């Protein structure tokens, strides 16, 4: 909520300001819906919200899912995929298949998937390390949103319009082992190469 308030104050001084919020924390549902309302208010103020679906191996639409209680007003829910094992993919001349990871959340409340394992991260102590989870898949989508916002055609998109653009132009089918009801929509960013950036 503090980030939303800061954005509103800064946008009053600069109407051209745009923002993307990447969320990887769990909302603890309460009757007051404080966390949910904060996200809904952020979107109402034009902030583009990308939400990590979580790693609880549960249906994103289940009543126990903390993200189920947020109104669908333009946020993008992202789950994760991983490369198939080499033994499962002997033909190295073809694109490497990506499959749902068993522990990532699934279901038709997930909008799309992006690589969630292994993700190479920079270490504060120097060097790199591999990490995994939907918290590492969601930033790939958030970065795509930010890139679209930097273009003339994308800078004025509302969160709902941005979500439609991502789903229509920046996803392809082809995910392996898709759970029932889950989206066969994998993030691809090649379309960014064709967007004007001046």
BAZA-569237 format. One record per residue (C-alpha): residue number from 1; x, y, z. Coordinates in pm, 1 decimal. Example, Ala and Ser with C-alpha at 12.3 -4.5 7.8 and 13.67 -1.06 7.14 Angstrom:
% BAZA-569237
<1, <1230.0, -450.0, 780.0>>;
<2, <1367.0, -106.0, 714.0>>;
This chain:
% BAZA-569237
<1, <0.0, 0.0, 0.0>>;
<2, <289.4, 235.1, 75.9>>;
<3, <422.2, 177.1, -276.2>>;
<4, <81.1, 268.0, -418.7>>;
<5, <63.9, 587.8, -214.7>>;
<6, <417.7, 681.4, -322.8>>;
<7, <326.9, 620.5, -687.3>>;
<8, <11.8, 835.4, -663.5>>;
<9, <210.2, 1121.8, -512.4>>;
<10, <482.7, 1100.8, -775.0>>;
<11, <234.2, 1072.8, -1061.9>>;
<12, <68.8, 1398.3, -955.8>>;
<13, <401.1, 1564.2, -1034.9>>;
<14, <468.5, 1355.1, -1346.4>>;
<15, <155.6, 1234.4, -1532.9>>;
<16, <375.5, 1027.4, -1765.5>>;
<17, <497.7, 807.0, -1480.5>>;
<18, <429.4, 433.9, -1519.6>>;
<19, <477.3, 152.3, -1269.3>>;
<20, <490.7, -227.1, -1249.6>>;
<21, <446.4, -410.7, -918.0>>;
<22, <583.1, -763.7, -888.8>>;
<23, <434.2, -948.2, -589.6>>;
<24, <575.2, -1266.7, -442.2>>;
<25, <430.4, -1259.3, -92.4>>;
<26, <119.8, -1437.0, 33.4>>;
<27, <-186.7, -1236.0, 127.5>>;
<28, <-334.2, -1357.5, 453.4>>;
<29, <-707.0, -1330.6, 392.9>>;
<30, <-907.5, -1146.8, 656.9>>;
<31, <-1267.6, -1022.9, 668.6>>;
<32, <-1134.6, -668.6, 621.1>>;
<33, <-952.1, -773.4, 300.0>>;
<34, <-670.5, -526.1, 369.6>>;
<35, <-412.9, -693.7, 149.9>>;
<36, <-658.3, -761.1, -130.1>>;
<37, <-782.9, -402.4, -126.0>>;
<38, <-426.5, -273.8, -149.3>>;
<39, <-370.5, -467.9, -470.6>>;
<40, <-706.0, -365.9, -615.0>>;
<41, <-632.1, -1.1, -533.8>>;
<42, <-289.4, -25.6, -697.4>>;
<43, <-450.2, -149.5, -1018.0>>;
<44, <-721.7, 117.1, -997.9>>;
<45, <-441.5, 375.5, -990.1>>;
<46, <-290.2, 230.4, -1307.3>>;
<47, <-14.5, 19.3, -1153.8>>;
<48, <44.4, -301.8, -1347.0>>;
<49, <47.1, -594.5, -1103.3>>;
<50, <217.8, -928.1, -1171.1>>;
<51, <161.6, -1193.1, -905.6>>;
<52, <358.8, -1512.6, -840.5>>;
<53, <106.6, -1797.0, -819.3>>;
<54, <289.9, -1973.5, -537.8>>;
<55, <458.6, -2306.1, -471.1>>;
<56, <204.2, -2487.4, -256.3>>;
<57, <102.0, -2739.9, -524.9>>;
<58, <-261.6, -2639.3, -500.8>>;
<59, <-535.6, -2520.1, -730.4>>;
<60, <-507.6, -2143.6, -757.3>>;
<61, <-887.4, -2125.5, -756.6>>;
<62, <-934.0, -2321.6, -436.0>>;
<63, <-1092.1, -2135.9, -141.3>>;
<64, <-772.7, -2192.9, 57.7>>;
<65, <-561.3, -2005.9, -196.8>>;
<66, <-482.5, -1662.3, -49.9>>;
<67, <-482.5, -1502.1, -393.5>>;
<68, <-831.3, -1626.4, -468.4>>;
<69, <-980.5, -1338.6, -268.7>>;
<70, <-841.8, -1060.0, -489.8>>;
<71, <-1088.8, -924.6, -742.7>>;
<72, <-979.3, -993.0, -1101.4>>;
<73, <-926.3, -637.3, -1221.6>>;
<74, <-621.1, -678.2, -1442.8>>;
<75, <-353.4, -849.3, -1236.1>>;
<76, <-153.5, -1126.6, -1403.4>>;
<77, <-102.2, -1456.0, -1216.0>>;
<78, <213.2, -1645.3, -1316.1>>;
<79, <308.6, -2005.4, -1244.2>>;
<80, <630.4, -2183.3, -1333.6>>;
<81, <767.0, -2431.3, -1584.5>>;
<82, <1096.8, -2619.0, -1603.4>>;
<83, <1300.4, -2774.4, -1885.8>>;
<84, <1242.5, -3144.2, -1935.4>>;
<85, <1522.5, -3375.4, -1832.6>>;
<86, <1778.6, -3453.2, -2108.4>>;
<87, <1676.2, -3819.9, -2116.9>>;
<88, <1319.1, -3711.3, -2193.9>>;
<89, <1429.8, -3499.6, -2486.0>>;
<90, <1674.6, -3688.2, -2710.4>>;
<91, <1623.6, -3469.0, -3020.8>>;
<92, <1855.8, -3174.3, -2959.4>>;
<93, <1763.3, -3014.6, -3293.8>>;
<94, <1417.2, -2919.5, -3164.3>>;
<95, <1325.0, -2650.5, -2909.1>>;
<96, <1366.6, -2775.2, -2554.5>>;
<97, <1025.5, -2873.5, -2412.6>>;
<98, <908.7, -2700.5, -2096.8>>;
<99, <679.4, -2873.2, -1847.9>>;
<100, <477.3, -2779.3, -1541.3>>;
<101, <670.8, -2831.4, -1219.1>>;
<102, <473.7, -3044.8, -974.4>>;
<103, <506.9, -2807.5, -677.2>>;
<104, <397.8, -2489.8, -853.6>>;
<105, <33.6, -2381.2, -821.3>>;
<106, <-198.9, -2459.1, -1111.7>>;
<107, <-558.1, -2423.1, -1229.7>>;
<108, <-761.5, -2185.6, -1443.0>>;
<109, <-696.8, -1893.3, -1206.2>>;
<110, <-337.6, -1900.5, -1333.4>>;
<111, <-302.2, -1685.2, -1644.0>>;
<112, <27.2, -1802.2, -1792.1>>;
<113, <354.5, -1973.1, -1710.1>>;
<114, <716.9, -1864.7, -1735.0>>;
<115, <1047.7, -2035.3, -1656.7>>;
<116, <1069.1, -2096.8, -1282.5>>;
<117, <1363.0, -2336.4, -1251.8>>;
<118, <1657.9, -2319.0, -1270.5>>;
<119, <1689.9, -1939.4, -1258.6>>;
<120, <2042.9, -1800.1, -1239.2>>;
<121, <2058.6, -1524.1, -975.1>>;
<122, <2331.2, -1280.4, -876.7>>;
<123, <2471.0, -1335.1, -528.7>>;
<124, <2530.5, -1045.9, -288.9>>;
<125, <2863.4, -1211.9, -210.6>>;
<126, <2960.8, -1221.6, -576.9>>;
<127, <2907.0, -1482.6, -843.4>>;
<128, <2576.6, -1653.7, -915.8>>;
<129, <2354.1, -1930.9, -783.0>>;
<130, <2048.9, -2118.8, -907.3>>;
<131, <1709.6, -2066.2, -750.0>>;
<132, <1355.4, -2183.3, -824.3>>;
<133, <991.3, -2092.0, -768.6>>;
<134, <712.8, -1882.1, -910.8>>;
<135, <877.0, -1583.0, -739.3>>;
<136, <1140.3, -1615.1, -1009.9>>;
<137, <894.1, -1676.7, -1293.5>>;
<138, <678.2, -1371.6, -1223.0>>;
<139, <960.1, -1114.5, -1264.3>>;
<140, <1012.5, -1235.0, -1621.7>>;
<141, <654.0, -1131.4, -1694.1>>;
<142, <692.7, -807.8, -1496.4>>;
<143, <998.8, -723.0, -1704.5>>;
<144, <801.5, -786.9, -2022.0>>;
<145, <529.4, -552.9, -1897.3>>;
<146, <790.5, -285.9, -1824.0>>;
<147, <937.8, -324.0, -2172.7>>;
<148, <593.7, -282.0, -2330.7>>;
<149, <528.6, 27.4, -2116.8>>;
<150, <846.9, 181.0, -2257.9>>;
<151, <702.0, 180.9, -2610.1>>;
<152, <470.2, 442.5, -2765.7>>;
<153, <202.3, 180.4, -2826.0>>;
<154, <221.6, 43.4, -2474.2>>;
<155, <270.2, 339.4, -2242.7>>;
<156, <-100.2, 421.8, -2214.5>>;
<157, <-231.9, 68.0, -2171.2>>;
<158, <-447.6, 10.7, -1865.5>>;
<159, <-366.2, -294.1, -1650.1>>;
<160, <-657.0, -483.9, -1808.9>>;
<161, <-539.7, -390.3, -2159.2>>;
<162, <-183.7, -488.3, -2072.2>>;
<163, <-301.2, -826.9, -1950.1>>;
<164, <-488.8, -881.8, -2277.5>>;
<165, <-178.9, -778.1, -2474.0>>;
<166, <44.7, -1019.1, -2281.7>>;
<167, <-199.7, -1305.1, -2326.9>>;
<168, <-261.4, -1237.9, -2697.8>>;
<169, <85.9, -1144.4, -2821.9>>;
<170, <338.7, -1275.2, -2571.2>>;
<171, <231.6, -1633.7, -2504.7>>;
<172, <241.7, -1953.4, -2707.5>>;
<173, <111.2, -2307.1, -2644.0>>;
<174, <334.5, -2610.8, -2611.3>>;
<175, <377.7, -2669.7, -2236.9>>;
<176, <419.0, -3036.7, -2146.1>>;
<177, <230.5, -3211.1, -1863.6>>;
<178, <-22.5, -2931.1, -1817.2>>;
<179, <-252.5, -3003.9, -1518.5>>;
<180, <-624.3, -3017.1, -1589.0>>;
<181, <-771.9, -2670.0, -1614.2>>;
<182, <-434.0, -2498.7, -1627.5>>;
<183, <-330.9, -2268.3, -1913.1>>;
<184, <-113.3, -2392.8, -2195.7>>;
<185, <23.3, -2041.0, -2234.0>>;
<186, <397.9, -1992.4, -2206.1>>;
<187, <565.0, -1650.5, -2199.7>>;
<188, <764.8, -1560.9, -2511.2>>;
<189, <938.5, -1226.5, -2556.5>>;
<190, <1040.8, -1234.4, -2922.9>>;
<191, <753.1, -998.3, -3001.5>>;
<192, <940.6, -728.8, -2807.8>>;
<193, <1190.8, -714.7, -3093.2>>;
<194, <917.7, -589.2, -3324.7>>;
<195, <783.5, -311.6, -3101.0>>;
<196, <888.3, 45.9, -3184.2>>;
<197, <1083.2, 204.6, -2899.2>>;
<198, <1109.9, 566.0, -3012.3>>;
